[in-house]
Amino acid sequence: MKYATIATLKADLAAKKISSQELTSHYLQRIKKLNPTLNTFISITEEFAINQAKQADAMIAAGKISHLTGIPLVQKDIFCTKGIKTTCASKMLDNFISPYDAHVIEKFHHDGAIMLGKVNMDEFAMGSSNETSFYGAVKNPWNLNYIPGGSSGGSAAAVAAGLAPGATGTDTGGSIRQPAAMCGLTGIKPTYGRVSRYGMIAYASSLDQGGPMAHTAEDCALMLNVMAGHDSRDSTSVKQAVPDYTATLHDSIKGLTIGVPKEYFAEGLDPQVAKVVQDAIKEFERLGANIKSISLPHNHLSIGAYYVIAPAEASSNLARYDGVRYGYRCDNPKDLQDLYRRSRGEGFGPEVKRRIMMGTYALSSGYYDAYYSKAQKIRRILSQDFQNAFAEVDVIMGPTSPTVAFKIGEKSQDPVSMYLSDIYTLAVNLAGLPGMSIPAGFVNGLPVGLQLIGNLFQEAKLLNIAHQYQQATDWHTQHPDLEELA
Amino acid sequence: MSVDESTVINIAKLAHLEISPQEIPKYAKDLSKILEVVQTMDQIDTQGIEPMSHSLLQDSELRADAVTEVNNRDGLQQSAPAIAAGLYLVPQVIE
């Protein structure tokens, strides 16, 4: 049962082979055994989960079964949960209790899904390794000396270790796709505006987007069915009907045209990762797809543009943490300025402060045109490059990350080398496109992710393509050996 | 372009971030390295290109100018560091 998919559990619940209460207690027990080693959870919401499971069992008994009724999940600790601590993995919010639920959380509760707990992440979602968390680094279940990726590292590690069959993540520059790749999972970042950001703590508001992480594309489709949809409380939430993402999973992909950008296989890509990704693309050829070499000529400029736009938005968003209305306050402030400055200086960790400083610099008088305005123009160029490509191809494929997971501590002292590892994912957020990562093989025992990029609102197509690959391959069914810990 | 220590002090002031004197050289070094990456943007001429602030195709919708939130002062203040009589407390501002 421990690595069962959501789809299997859903069938078992409907057939009354197992109850949601049994399922929930199974996962809670496994969490208690493995979490001390993996450090995936910030809060385990045991009592809350057991109560929800009782209600879900009653719903199932009454024949009221929705997409995820009775299915235990974990939530990234960036989503506000009413009455339950929401920290964003920061000392700043270590004692924060939200008075309301995020839209996504409301939707899961309403659907009858179970919340097992709130999982670890990089502080304020700023990081690619889950090492910036106030609550400590998360271990990669495939090798405990390695990072699980970030910022949704707790989400990825929890699912990969069988502590839950699915998790939410958020993705501002790759934070769903990269940890999914590094932990051998399937994850999708939907089109910007597809999933409401209400109650999702803001990092860079024009880029942030929530999405599911699970073992399979089918499971992601089930979760996205619940998460997606218009919400009037988020003014960037789009008013567009949500399709049933499971309905098109079985469509044939014969005749599909896959664009492979030559820039994604240039210098910097680990040759062993390149080989795995190329083999995966060949598999699609066997499934009847056509492969076409394309160019995304300005992709190398995405890092510069991202590390202006995201920090600029962050410096503005994080101005709300002032030590007055909620969050950390320093001891014995001598005046209001001292209260602001020391609460923020002591409450934020180093990476968050670095990005606030970078963003403040880029927006400061005299530099706006050179940095922020320039970055926004490059954003348009990057977006146009994708549209040019989608005039010729149905989907773009390449690596999710240039390497497999690296060792804990290996890059944490060098922020720029960490930033460079986001080279294949950043432009997707800047253009607002949906992107996905699926397991495609291993290098030295660590998982490799294949990235799929679709045009705006093509989530169903991406899930269909991924599902067809998962019908023909078994990378997504391989799991780490954690029996010594269990 | 590199960031010098006086710039670091000025940015920290603008961002209301207390940083210790020992941290200043590290910020100067880190921000300079990040700027090196940022300056790769100068490799192309972007004259005449319209800046793109977000990726939404249609303009975001304006909501009706109506009160939708209920009064939840107690809930909102449960995580406040210091309150009294429903008000937030801060150090004295006016002598």
Contacts between the chains, C-beta under 8 A, distances in Angstrom:
chain1	res1	chain2	res2	distance
A	95	B	79	6.3
A	96	B	79	4.9
A	97	B	78	5.8
A	97	B	79	5.3
A	99	B	72	5.4
A	99	B	75	3.1
A	99	B	76	5.4
A	99	B	78	6.9
A	100	B	72	7.8
A	100	B	75	7.6
A	192	B	54	7.3
A	192	B	55	5.0
A	192	B	56	6.8
A	193	B	55	7.9
A	193	B	56	5.6
A	206	B	53	6.4
A	206	B	54	4.4
A	206	B	55	7.4
A	232	B	63	5.9
A	235	B	60	4.5
A	235	B	61	6.6
A	235	B	62	7.7
A	235	B	63	7.0
A	236	B	54	7.1
A	236	B	56	6.2
A	236	B	60	5.4
A	238	B	56	7.0
A	238	B	58	7.5
A	239	B	61	6.7
A	298	B	44	7.0
A	300	B	40	6.9
A	301	B	40	6.2
A	301	B	41	5.7
A	301	B	43	6.9
A	301	B	44	6.9
A	303	B	37	5.7
A	303	B	40	7.2
A	304	B	37	5.6
A	304	B	38	4.6
A	304	B	39	6.9
A	304	B	40	4.6
A	304	B	41	4.2
A	305	B	41	6.2
A	307	B	34	6.0
A	307	B	37	6.2
A	307	B	38	5.9
A	308	B	38	5.6
A	308	B	41	7.7
A	315	B	15	6.3
A	319	B	16	7.8
A	322	B	16	7.6
A	323	B	81	6.4
A	324	B	80	7.5
A	324	B	81	7.3
A	324	B	88	5.3
A	324	B	90	5.8
A	325	B	76	7.7
A	325	B	77	8.0
A	325	B	80	5.8
A	325	B	88	6.1
A	326	B	76	7.9
A	326	B	79	4.0
A	326	B	80	5.8
A	326	B	81	7.7
A	327	B	79	7.1
A	327	B	81	7.6
A	328	B	81	7.7
A	329	B	81	3.7
A	329	B	82	7.2
A	333	B	91	5.3
A	334	B	91	7.1
A	335	B	91	5.2
A	335	B	92	7.9
A	335	B	93	7.8
A	336	B	90	5.5
A	336	B	91	5.4
A	336	B	93	5.5
A	337	B	16	7.7
A	338	B	91	7.6
A	339	B	90	6.4
A	339	B	91	5.9
A	340	B	16	4.4
A	341	B	16	5.2
A	341	B	17	6.4
A	341	B	18	4.1
A	342	B	18	4.7
A	344	B	15	7.7
A	344	B	16	5.7
A	344	B	17	5.2
A	344	B	18	7.0
A	345	B	17	5.2
A	345	B	18	3.1
A	345	B	19	6.2
A	346	B	18	7.3
A	348	B	17	7.4
A	353	B	17	5.9
A	353	B	19	7.3
A	354	B	27	7.3
A	354	B	30	5.8
A	354	B	31	7.5
A	354	B	34	7.7
A	356	B	15	5.2
A	356	B	17	6.4
A	357	B	8	7.4
A	357	B	11	5.2
A	357	B	12	6.7
A	357	B	15	6.1
A	357	B	17	7.0
A	357	B	27	6.2
A	357	B	31	6.2
A	358	B	31	6.1
A	358	B	34	5.6
A	360	B	11	5.1
A	360	B	14	5.2
A	360	B	15	4.2
A	361	B	3	7.1
A	361	B	7	7.5
A	361	B	11	5.1
A	361	B	31	6.6
A	362	B	38	7.8
A	364	B	10	8.0
A	364	B	11	6.8
A	364	B	14	6.2
A	371	B	38	6.5
A	373	B	51	5.6
A	374	B	41	5.3
A	374	B	42	7.7
A	374	B	46	6.1
A	375	B	38	7.9
A	375	B	41	6.5
A	376	B	51	3.5
A	376	B	52	5.4
A	376	B	53	6.0
A	377	B	46	3.9
A	377	B	49	4.3
A	377	B	50	7.5
A	377	B	51	5.3
A	377	B	52	7.4
A	378	B	41	5.6
A	378	B	44	7.5
A	378	B	46	6.5
A	379	B	51	7.6
A	379	B	52	4.4
A	380	B	49	5.6
A	380	B	50	6.2
A	380	B	51	6.9
A	380	B	52	3.9
A	381	B	44	7.3
A	381	B	46	7.2
A	381	B	49	6.6
A	383	B	52	6.2
A	383	B	55	6.7
A	415	B	30	5.9
A	415	B	33	7.4
A	415	B	34	6.9
A	416	B	33	4.9
A	416	B	34	6.3
A	416	B	36	7.7
A	416	B	37	6.0
A	419	B	34	7.5
A	419	B	37	6.7
A	420	B	37	7.7
A	430	B	55	7.5
A	431	B	55	5.8
A	432	B	54	7.3
A	432	B	55	2.4
A	432	B	56	7.0
A	433	B	55	7.7
A	456	B	55	7.8
A	456	B	57	6.9
